[in-house]
């Protein structure tokens, strides 16, 4: 264990777990959309930042790490759109 990074095993486990969760189609964009709405910035910039974190090129703050965990633990429910087209057959 590296003495300079006592939290590294936890962070590496977090990266593996979070990477699997965000690998599901649309989850990374969904998280980026929520973060952009709450903190400002574009969805694209948040998507890029999340990818940087997942690739271990950026170490997130503890606040961002816990916010990502909260987003993944409590996914937003998709709202049914009123204007959907009905079945044709």
ZILINGI-V586597 format. One record per backbone hydrogen bond with DSSP energy under -1.0 kcal/mol. NH is the residue of the N-H (numbers start at 1). CO is the residue of the C=O. E is the energy in kcal/mol with one decimal. If there is no record, write none. Layout:
[[NH CO E] [NH CO E]]
This chain:
[[5 2 -1.2] [8 5 -1.8] [11 7 -2.5] [12 8 -3.0] [13 9 -2.0] [14 10 -2.6] [15 11 -2.8] [16 12 -2.1] [17 13 -2.5] [18 14 -3.1] [19 15 -2.5] [20 16 -1.8] [21 17 -2.0] [22 18 -2.8] [27 24 -2.3] [30 26 -2.4] [31 27 -2.6] [32 28 -2.6] [33 29 -2.5] [34 30 -2.1] [35 31 -2.6] [36 32 -2.4] [37 33 -2.1] [38 34 -2.2] [39 35 -3.0] [40 36 -1.8] [46 42 -2.0] [47 43 -2.7] [48 44 -2.5] [49 45 -2.3] [50 46 -2.8] [51 47 -2.2] [52 48 -2.2] [53 49 -2.2] [54 50 -2.6] [55 51 -1.9] [56 53 -1.8] [57 52 -2.7] [58 52 -1.2] [65 61 -2.7] [66 62 -2.4] [67 63 -2.1] [68 64 -2.6] [69 65 -2.1] [70 66 -2.4] [71 67 -2.5] [72 68 -2.3] [73 69 -2.2] [74 70 -1.8]]
